[in-house]
Amino acid sequence: MQHLLNLKPEELAAWLAERGLPGYRAAQIRRWPIQSPGIDFDGMSDLPKALRIQLAESFQLWTMSQVARQQSDDGTEKLLLEVAGGDRIECVLLRDQRGHRTVCLSTQVGCAMGCVFCASGLDGVRRNLTAGEILEQALRLKSLLAGGERLSHVVVMGMGEPLANLPALLAALETVTAGEGLAISARRVTISTVGLPKGIRQLADSGVQYHLAVSLHAPDDALRSQIVPANRNVGIAAILAATDDYFARTGRRVTFEYVLLAGVNDRQEHALRLAALLKGRPSLINLIPYNPVAGLPFQTPDPGRVRQFQETLEAGGLAVKTRYRKGNRIDAACGQLRRSRA
């Protein structure tokens, strides 16, 4: 059976029309999983019983099962979900002191980009998630909110390369940002990519106002190709050309994410080269001290090294923010929980 959340409003309206039912029922049907995550068709009390039966016979409303839930004392919650076929993915709810409630979503089962420090890609990529599966993650995380809380931000930084599954992601985000959906402003949605120039330009062509974050992690191709093997087929110059185009098309400043790996890419010379590489670009550099993954050899730099790296970039005229990962006590880095429960 089809996943109901995969259907666009017009597709659901067409399904209703084929059965001689009024189109306004589509909005009623779609409103229920948005407002009441976990509800079944029988609970849609403003629909005729005959329609509820037809829906249950034709569609699945929830296609994932919860395998594990972890909570951290900083308010972070992480879900391990099993999708159709038995594969597992992760998604995260992040809380901060400003009142932001952010969901971090996955777009693929695994990842093909091969970043050497990341747990998500250790077993390669299995498949793309559907739009409904991406949206279902957001709704399941929404169900964890207490009274008075509401989702405010979305980051597509979970498992997988978002731009390798762009059509499904855009379809899911259409509901996330719609007034009759989760009503989250497009300007509060961030899509993080390893840097696929074609995908970056397709995202710009879509006309949306999502924020773009590029996982750079190195100031030159030689080092980046060691850390991010996918770079061998692309190169930093092509990525920066695409991000320049993205800014020109959207007016949105691009964030460059840089995971600091002790003794690998955190030296003064790396900071100086990064400052020269990005000088003059309207961007934000997001430094992320590494969150260690069991079985991988990388370590977190000491705080002094992180501070020196940031100061060097700032002296070079760049806007810099250091982001410390939330939920490090609950395996919140992408792929860690899935591997620990394999």
C-alpha positions in Angstrom: 0.0 0.0 0.0 1.1 3.6 -0.6 2.4 5.8 2.2 -0.3 8.4 2.6 2.4 11.0 3.4 4.0 10.5 0.0 0.9 11.9 -1.7 0.8 15.6 -2.7 -2.4 17.4 -2.0 -3.5 17.3 -5.6 -2.8 13.5 -5.8 -5.0 12.9 -2.7 -7.7 15.1 -4.2 -7.6 13.1 -7.4 -7.9 9.8 -5.4 -11.0 11.3 -3.7 -12.4 12.5 -7.0 -12.1 9.0 -8.5 -14.4 7.8 -5.7 -16.9 10.6 -6.1 -15.8 12.3 -2.9 -15.4 16.1 -2.5 -11.9 17.6 -2.8 -12.1 19.4 0.6 -11.7 16.1 2.3 -8.1 16.1 1.2 -7.3 19.0 3.6 -9.1 17.3 6.4 -7.2 14.0 5.8 -3.8 15.7 5.6 -4.4 17.8 8.7 -4.8 14.8 11.0 -1.2 13.4 10.9 0.2 16.9 11.1 -1.8 17.8 14.2 -1.9 14.3 15.8 1.2 12.3 15.0 0.5 8.6 15.7 -3.2 8.8 14.9 -4.8 6.0 12.8 -7.4 6.4 10.1 -10.2 5.3 12.5 -9.4 8.3 14.8 -10.1 10.9 12.0 -13.4 11.8 13.6 -14.5 14.4 11.1 -14.5 11.9 8.2 -17.3 9.6 7.3 -16.8 6.0 8.5 -16.9 4.7 5.0 -14.1 7.0 3.9 -12.0 6.0 6.9 -12.4 2.4 5.9 -11.4 3.2 2.3 -8.3 5.0 3.5 -7.2 2.1 5.7 -7.7 -0.3 2.8 -5.6 1.9 0.4 -2.9 3.6 2.4 -0.4 3.2 5.2 -0.3 6.2 7.4 2.8 5.3 9.5 5.4 3.1 8.0 8.2 3.2 10.6 8.5 1.5 13.9 10.5 2.9 16.9 13.4 0.7 17.8 15.1 2.9 20.4 14.7 6.4 22.0 17.5 8.1 23.8 17.4 11.3 25.9 20.2 13.6 27.1 20.2 16.0 30.0 20.6 18.9 27.5 17.1 18.2 26.1 18.3 16.3 23.0 16.2 13.2 22.0 17.2 10.7 19.4 15.0 8.1 17.7 16.2 5.0 15.9 13.5 4.0 13.5 13.0 0.9 11.4 11.7 1.5 7.9 10.1 -0.9 5.4 12.4 -3.7 4.6 14.1 -3.7 8.0 16.7 -1.0 7.5 17.2 1.6 10.2 17.6 5.4 10.3 18.0 8.0 12.9 16.5 11.4 13.6 17.0 13.9 16.4 15.1 16.6 18.3 17.3 19.4 19.6 16.3 21.9 22.3 18.2 25.1 23.2 17.8 27.8 25.8 16.5 30.3 23.2 13.4 28.2 22.9 14.3 26.7 19.5 13.0 23.2 18.9 14.9 21.8 15.9 14.5 18.5 14.1 17.4 16.9 12.4 16.3 14.6 9.6 17.8 11.8 7.5 17.3 11.5 3.7 18.9 8.1 3.0 19.5 4.8 4.6 23.3 5.1 5.1 25.4 7.4 2.9 27.6 7.0 -0.2 29.9 10.0 0.4 32.4 8.1 2.5 33.5 10.9 4.9 36.1 9.1 7.0 35.1 10.4 10.4 31.3 9.8 10.0 29.4 6.7 11.3 26.6 7.1 8.7 28.6 5.9 5.7 30.5 3.1 7.3 28.2 0.5 5.7 27.6 2.5 2.5 24.1 3.6 1.2 21.2 1.3 1.0 18.5 3.4 -0.6 16.9 6.9 -0.7 14.0 7.6 1.7 10.7 8.6 0.3 9.1 12.0 0.9 6.7 10.4 3.3 9.5 8.8 5.2 11.3 12.1 5.6 8.2 13.8 6.7 7.3 11.0 9.1 10.5 11.6 11.0 9.5 15.2 11.6 6.1 14.2 12.8 7.4 11.5 15.1 9.8 14.1 16.6 7.0 16.6 16.9 5.1 14.0 19.1 7.9 14.2 21.7 7.2 17.9 22.4 5.7 18.9 25.7 2.8 21.3 26.0 3.8 24.8 25.0 6.6 23.6 22.7 6.5 23.8 18.9 8.9 23.0 16.2 10.8 26.1 15.0 13.7 24.8 12.8 14.7 22.0 10.5 18.2 20.8 9.7 18.7 18.2 7.1 22.0 16.9 8.6 21.1 13.3 9.4 22.0 10.2 7.6 22.6 10.5 3.9 23.5 13.2 1.3 20.4 15.4 0.9 21.2 16.6 -2.6 21.4 13.0 -3.8 17.7 12.7 -2.9 16.6 16.2 -3.7 13.1 15.6 -5.3 11.9 13.6 -2.2 13.4 16.1 0.2 11.8 19.1 -1.5 8.4 17.3 -1.5 8.7 16.6 2.2 9.8 20.2 3.0 6.9 21.6 1.0 4.6 20.2 3.7 7.0 21.2 6.5 6.9 24.8 5.4 3.3 25.0 4.3 0.8 27.0 6.4 -1.5 23.9 6.6 1.6 21.8 7.4 4.1 22.4 10.1 4.3 26.1 9.2 8.0 26.4 9.7 9.5 29.3 7.8 11.7 28.3 4.8 14.3 30.6 6.2 14.5 28.3 9.2 15.3 25.2 7.1 19.0 24.3 6.6 20.1 21.7 4.1 23.6 20.3 4.6 25.6 18.8 1.7 29.0 17.4 1.2 29.1 19.7 -1.9 27.4 18.4 -5.1 27.6 21.3 -7.5 24.8 20.1 -9.7 22.5 19.5 -6.7 23.4 23.0 -5.3 22.3 24.6 -8.6 19.1 22.5 -8.7 18.3 23.6 -5.2 18.8 27.3 -6.3 16.6 26.6 -9.4 13.8 25.3 -7.2 13.2 28.8 -6.0 13.0 28.0 -2.3 14.7 30.1 0.4 16.3 27.3 2.3 19.7 27.9 4.0 22.6 25.9 2.4 25.4 24.5 4.5 28.4 22.8 2.8 30.6 20.4 4.7 34.0 21.6 3.7 36.4 20.1 6.4 39.6 21.1 4.6 41.2 24.1 2.9 42.6 22.3 -0.1 41.8 19.4 -2.4 44.6 17.1 -1.3 43.5 17.1 2.3 39.8 17.2 1.6 40.0 14.2 -0.7 41.5 12.2 2.2 38.7 13.3 4.5 35.8 13.4 2.0 36.6 10.8 -0.8 33.7 12.2 -2.9 35.8 15.3 -3.4 38.0 13.4 -5.8 35.4 13.7 -8.4 34.4 17.3 -7.7 37.0 19.6 -6.2 36.7 22.6 -4.0 36.8 25.1 -6.9 33.7 23.6 -8.5 31.9 23.6 -5.1 32.7 27.2 -4.4 31.6 28.2 -7.9 28.2 26.5 -7.2 27.9 28.2 -3.8 28.7 31.6 -5.3 25.8 30.9 -7.8 23.5 29.9 -5.0 24.2 33.2 -3.2 23.7 35.2 -6.4 20.4 33.4 -7.1 18.9 33.4 -3.5 20.7 36.1 -1.6 21.2 33.5 1.2 24.6 33.5 2.9 26.2 30.0 2.7 27.5 28.3 5.8 30.7 26.2 5.5 30.9 23.5 8.1 34.3 22.4 9.2 34.7 19.4 11.6 37.9 19.8 13.5 39.9 16.6 13.7 42.8 16.6 16.1 46.1 16.5 14.3 44.4 16.2 10.9 42.9 19.5 9.8 43.2 21.7 12.9 46.6 23.3 12.6 47.4 27.0 12.2 48.4 26.4 8.6 45.0 24.9 7.8 43.3 28.0 9.4 45.4 30.4 7.4 44.7 28.5 4.1 41.0 28.4 4.9 40.9 32.1 5.6 42.5 32.8 2.2 40.2 30.4 0.4 37.0 31.9 1.7 38.1 35.6 2.0 35.5 37.9 0.4 32.7 35.4 0.3 29.5 36.3 2.2 29.6 33.2 4.4 29.6 31.8 7.9 32.2 29.3 9.0 30.7 26.8 11.4 33.5 25.1 13.4 32.5 21.7 14.9 34.9 20.0 17.3 34.7 16.3 16.4 32.4 14.0 18.3 34.3 10.7 18.6 32.8 7.5 17.0 33.7 4.1 18.4 36.0 2.2 16.1 37.3 5.3 14.2 40.7 6.7 15.0 39.9 10.5 15.2 39.9 12.6 18.3 38.5 16.0 19.4 41.1 18.9 19.5 41.7 20.5 22.8 39.8 23.7 23.5 42.9 25.9 23.1 43.5 24.6 19.6 39.8 25.2 18.7 40.0 28.7 20.1 43.2 29.5 18.2 41.7 28.2 14.9 38.6 30.4 15.3 40.7 33.5 16.2 42.9 32.9 13.1 39.8 32.8 10.8 38.3 35.9 12.5 41.6 37.8 12.0 41.3 36.9 8.3 38.0 38.7 8.1 35.7 35.7 8.3 32.5 35.3 10.3 33.0 32.3 12.5 30.9 30.3 15.1 32.0 27.3 17.0 29.2 24.7 17.4 29.6 22.1 20.1 27.5 19.0 19.3 24.4 18.4 21.5 23.5 15.0 22.7 27.1 13.6 22.7 26.1 11.4 25.6 23.4 9.6 23.6 25.3 8.8 20.4 23.8 11.8 18.7 26.3 12.0 15.9 24.9 10.6 12.6 24.9 6.8 12.5 26.2 6.1 15.9 23.0 4.8 17.5 22.2 2.6 14.4 25.6 0.9 14.6 25.3 0.4 18.4 22.0 -1.5 17.9 23.1 -3.4 14.8 
